[in-house]
Structures are given as structure tokens and as C-alpha cells.
């Protein structure tokens, strides 16, 4: 890379944008995962509405929390790649699941927003967080 590219990659604005997008994403993974593990009623209702068995929520929630942690742990860039891919698949699955049961636009806003955050966080990550 030339000096201009290196400067752009490590610019303070880019780093701030990375941490904002990643912070929101990690907060959702941790909070959503814990709430799923607790099987809180709003989430149980959504899982039932989408036609999934309740035990799926436990499996998904464990991996959701682990993905959030993986995005924060330093020195494991390949694990982060897997976490980003898993989260993108998760949000894509949520989007398609809501569409499959006939839910309208309000139900797909959150998956779309979080898919955007996954892509933004992945694209903005500093070079030391890339494999």
C-alpha cells in the first residue's frame, strides 16, 4: 500500500466509525443473546411466530453471544471473519424468515439495519484486525 492508502486506513474518523458500528453490533449480540438465553416472552413469541422450535433460540443465543465477544477479542482476525459471516447469515435468515411468514416492512427493518452494521464494521476494521 502507498502512504496515502495507509493514512486513509488509519484515519481517526474511520476508526471512530468502526468502533461505533462495532459497538452497536456487539451490544446487540450480547444483549440479544442474553435475552434469548433467558427465553423472555417477546422473543419466544417471535420464534413461535416464525415457526422455529424454542430450543433453536438457546442454540442461536449462545452463538450470538460468542460472535459479539469474538468481535472484541484482539489478535484473532480469522475468528472475527467467521463472526462477521455468521452474523450476516443470521440477519439474512431473520429477514427471509419474516418475509416467508408474510410480515411487513416494519419486521424487516431491524435485520436490514444490522446487516448494514455488519458490512460497515467489517469494511471499516483496522488492518490489524484483518486476516
N, C-alpha and C positions, 0 to 999 in steps of 0.2 A: 504494500500500500504506500501511496505517497504521503507527504506531510499533510496535505490538505485533507485527505480522507481520514487519516489518523486523528486530526483535530476535530473533524465532524463527528467521528465515532465517540470521542470522549468529551464532547461539549457538555457544559453544565446543564443546559436546557434539556438535552437528550437524556441525561442521567436522571434529572428530576422527573421527566415524563415517564421514564422506565420505572422508577420507584413508585410513582403514583398509580400507574396501571397495574403494576405487580402487587402493590399493597392492597388495592381494592380486590384484585383477584384472589390473593392469599386470604384476605379477611372473609371473603365469600366461601372459599374452600373450608376454612376452619370452622366458621360459624355454621354454615350449611351442613357440614359433615357431623358436627356435634349434635345439631338439632335432629338430623336424620338418625343418628345413633340412639337418641332419646325417644325416637318414634313419636314426636309431637303430632298432635291431631291434624293440624293443617297439612302437614307433609304426608301423613298416612292417607288422608283424603285424596290428595293429588295422585299418589301412587296407585290407589284403587281406581280412580277415575281414568288413569292411563292404561289400566289393565295389567299392571305388574304385581307379582306376589310381594307381600310385605317383607319377606326375607331379603329381597333384592335391595331394599333400602339400606339394610345393615351392610351388605357387601359393598354397595356403592359408597356409602358414607365412610367406611374405613379407607378405601382407596382415594376418596375425595380429600380427606384429612392428610393422607400421606403425600398427595400431589401438592397441596399447599405447603407442607413442610419442605418438600424437595425443592420448591422454587426459592426457598430462603437459605438452604444449606449451601455454604460456599464450597468450591472445589469439586463439584460433581456435575460437570456440564452435560454429560451424556444422560444422567438421571433427569436433569431438567428438561432435556429434549423429550424424553418419554413422558414426563409430567405434562408438558405443553400438548403433546399429541393426545394423551389421554383426556385432558380437559377439552380439547377441541372436539374429540369424538363424543364426550359426554354432552356438551352443549348442542352439537348437531343432532344427537339422539333425542335430546329433550325437545328440540324444535320439531323434528319429524314426528315424534310421539304425540305432541299436541295437535299437529296438523292431521295426523291419522285418526284421531278421535273427534275431529271436527271443531276443535277450539279455534276461536277467532284471533285476530291480531293482538289483543292485549296479552294473551297467553304466550305469544312467541317473542315479545319484546325482550324479556329478560334473557332467554337463550341467545338472541341476536346480539345484545349488548355484551354479554360475557364472551361470546365468540370473538367479538371485536377486541375486547380486552386481552384475550389470549394472543391474538395475532399482533396487537400493538406491543405487548410486553415482550413477546418473542422477538419481534423486529427491532425493538429498542435496546435489547440487552447489551451490556458492555462486552467487549471482546474476551475478557477473562471468564465470562460466563457461557462462552460458546465452545462446542467441542472442537 
